[in-house]
Amino acid sequence: MPAPYDLTREELADLLAGEPAYRARQVWESLHARVQRPEEMTELPAPLRRSLEAALPPALTEADRRTADDGETTKWLWSLADGARVETVLMRYRDRVTVCVSTQAGCAMACQFCATGQAGFQRHLSQGEIVEQVARAMRAATPRRLSNVVFMGMGEPLANYDRVWGAVLRLHGDMGLSARHLTLSTVGIVPGIRRLTKEPLPVNLAVSLHAANDALRNELVPVNRRYPLAELADACAQYVSVSGRRLSLEWALIHDVNDRRLDASELAAFARPLGAHVNLIPLNPTPGYAVVGSPRARVSGFRDELTAFGVNATVRLTRGVEIDAACGQLAAGAVRKAETGRGVRLVRGTRTR
């Protein structure tokens, strides 16, 4: 059975063959503008609502839900039709409501410090599975309006380019989200960044950098061996020029690995020509990577060094630490529990992508 948000308008019209033509428009707008389930579409006759419920089951089944920060952060673990599991995090701030969505079940990028990367790759998510995460978050955010979507959850968005971009178009065109409030994150898939320069919507781009010399980045972010820093910088410069958007660089601070003054100097040299903003992420360890995050004083010191080097940098506010809100941690915990037959307490971490 198709997932509701995988259908095109034409496919939905085919599904509703025999109904008045305007029914397809009603159902489409109910799914996207009002994020309603079929049983809630009260403008439809009851028999049609029941048939839609059977024909369009949700793609996501809630396997776990946790809240933190006095209810301001919610994390879901979803089970998909084939048993794969992915995560979504809703974060309510004073001035905005943001959802962080997954684009793959697992990840093939193998970044050492990332819980998702340590778990390996299962499959790409469909466009509908991505969009439905946003729809479920919109419902949960009510009465507040969901304003921002960041593609920073499980997976590498630009490795699932066509489905992710299809989701971007759906969120913008049918669910009313501005391109300036949509952010795609990448570890540095250069062909994907170059494809973005040709797209009609100037979304925000965030690059998970974590090291600004090739030797260290080859170790921390293995895809750098295929797309080294010089190529990455060139692609980013092209995207900044075409889109007019400010580039963000993500930097997970790992004690005595990438938090030294030399690292700040190299990062500044990479960031300044691009006019990039740096997001510093206080990293806590994940299972499988035996290092510790930089202490608080070093995080502040690193930020101050970047500022002195002429780079705008902020320290990301950590949300949901007590509910394993780092991408991949809740799914990894579920897998470990299933494999061992008992609960395993995960080391708490910070979302690093």
Helices and strands as residue ranges (DSSP letters): G 4-6, H 9-15, H 22-32, G 38-40, H 46-55, E 61-68, E 73-79, E 85-92, E 97-100, E 104-106, H 115-119, E 121-124, H 127-141, E 148-151, G 157-160, H 161-173, G 179-181, E 182-186, H 190-196, E 204-208, H 214-220, G 222-225, H 229-243, E 248-253, H 261-271, G 272-274, E 277-282, H 296-308, E 313-315, G 321-323, H 329-340
